[in-house]
Amino acid sequence: MVLSRIASETDASIQSTFASRYVQTSLPRFRIPEQSIPKEAAYQIINDELMLDGNPRLNLASFVTTWMEPECDKLIVASINKNYVDMDEYPVTTELQNRCVNMIAHLFNAPLGESEAAVGVGTVGSSEAIMLAGLAFKRKWQNKRKAEGKPCDKPNIVTGANVQVCWEKFARYFEVELKEVKLSDGYYVMDPHKAVELVDENTICVAAILGSTLNGEFEDVKLLNNLLAEKNKKTGWETPIHVDAASGGFIAPFLYPKLEWDFRLPLVKSINVSGHKYGLVYAGIGWVIWRSKEDLPEELIFHINYLGTDQPTFTLNFSKGSSQVIAQYYQLIRLGFEGYKNVMENCQANAMVLKRGLEATGRFNVVSKDNGVPLVAFSLKDRSRHDEFDVSDWLRRYGWIVPAYTMPPDAQHVIVLRVVIREDFSCTLAERLVGDIKKVLHELDALPPKNGSNVIAMNVVNSWKKFVNDKKTNRVIC
Ligand SMILES: Cc1ncc(COP(=O)(O)O)c(C=O)c1O
């Protein structure tokens, strides 16, 4: 079959030789083609182009799940045509989401009565979950201020400078001032003392992170709770806490059950977690859980009935897929507490293999902690010949995707490389990665030195600019 040529400029079209068995002309890149092509050709063209993407399993930048069991893949494909929002038509899917919400709320020690239902919702990821939690705090604070006859036009939120970009998005999109606690050398998470100092009568909540994106460290939520409770007592304010447990929410309950970071702490009013990170589901699912009904203002919940019965909804978008909800339910019942614990222990053990291997080279300082998210963040001890960005670039040649980035203010002079250990990153791969890092160092050592320390200094400046840019465009490694 020969199609007439549509695109006039060659560079605006997609060429494909293999698919030319079916299509002997190129397709326009930015305009919808005039004519149809056979399904085999469409498949081939797209599949071929996608081969140039990185291999997700070797993408060590991402916390997001890249492997699931084939049985779950079957469930995902079988439900790919179900719109989650059609709750009346797919009542079982809705029921499964409610079960997940309740299971996660219990995992986070929500103070629920015997037959009391948990308050929470499935979201597209932690970002949507955080927008919803933030909105609930903002509205509660506004209602209280209005009732007291006080101004409510200058809400703020207190976080560490290490927050993920979604908090900055929340602040900008929903007009809340973001008050960030600066980091310092060797201390890369929010200091609870400094956070509480920043709290004022306009603070809608303090957001703590259980598993910093930058180095995996858990922030001290218990200390924050205690310091904030003291301040609340003195001032009469009721400033609450949100815990961004995007990664840590599916780690701490299994590895550190005694660690108090969740609803056991009275000021923690809501928690988000990414189902698609250590919840072990493919990209597209997160959860937000509220401590109780009182913490989610009723006016934010919409009730719709045109799909059948009355359906309460509190999400930013309307339609979405059902597959991820079903996949989350699969993982929860398939693995159970025992299975999640095994997976997390295994990830920690593999993180230790990598950490020890890197330390044994004598070339790196490890800046991640052993008891946070299973990841290894590390810096070069000596940057006089090459820096972490060079190591990252050269590792690409071996197929590894390992990001390098600068820390936020005031630790921006620190550059780290970060490897996230997921379930599918085995001990063998960890050993292999150490071997390849050694080879890269050897290759870089053999190069003539870069043009003195100015080059390194420029690299730091450029990478800081890149970090800020990436943060703006949501490209910072998640
Ligand atoms: C601490 C933290 N919060 C929020 C997010 C955003 O999560 P999601 O990708 O699920 O929207 C991330 C992503 O890495 C994260 O690390």
The ligand as an SDF file (V2000), in Angstrom:
LIG
                    3D

 16 16  0  0  0  0  0  0  0  0999 V2000
    8.4080   13.1450   48.8100 C   0  0  0  0  0  0  0  0  0  0  0  0
    7.6280   13.1600   47.5230 C   0  0  0  0  0  0  0  0  0  0  0  0
    6.4140   13.7540   47.4830 N   0  0  0  0  0  0  0  0  0  0  0  0
    5.6610   13.7810   46.3690 C   0  0  0  0  0  0  0  0  0  0  0  0
    6.1170   13.2190   45.2040 C   0  0  0  0  0  0  0  0  0  0  0  0
    5.2440   13.2500   43.9650 C   0  0  0  0  0  0  0  0  0  0  0  0
    4.7450   11.9700   43.8270 O   0  0  0  0  0  0  0  0  0  0  0  0
    3.9500   11.4270   42.5640 P   0  0  0  0  0  0  0  0  0  0  0  0
    4.9790   11.1480   41.5430 O   0  0  0  0  0  0  0  0  0  0  0  0
    3.3240   10.1760   43.1010 O   0  0  0  0  0  0  0  0  0  0  0  0
    2.9590   12.4470   42.1470 O   0  0  0  0  0  0  0  0  0  0  0  0
    7.3770   12.5910   45.1850 C   0  0  0  0  0  0  0  0  0  0  0  0
    7.9080   11.9940   43.9480 C   0  0  0  0  0  0  0  0  0  0  0  0
    9.0030   11.5070   43.9210 O   0  0  0  0  0  0  0  0  0  0  0  0
    8.1430   12.5450   46.3680 C   0  0  0  0  0  0  0  0  0  0  0  0
    9.3520   11.9510   46.4110 O   0  0  0  0  0  0  0  0  0  0  0  0
  1  2  1  0
  2  3  1  0
  2 15  2  0
  3  4  2  0
  4  5  1  0
  5  6  1  0
  5 12  2  0
  6  7  1  0
  7  8  1  0
  8  9  2  0
  8 10  1  0
  8 11  1  0
 12 13  1  0
 12 15  1  0
 13 14  2  0
 15 16  1  0
M  END
$$$$
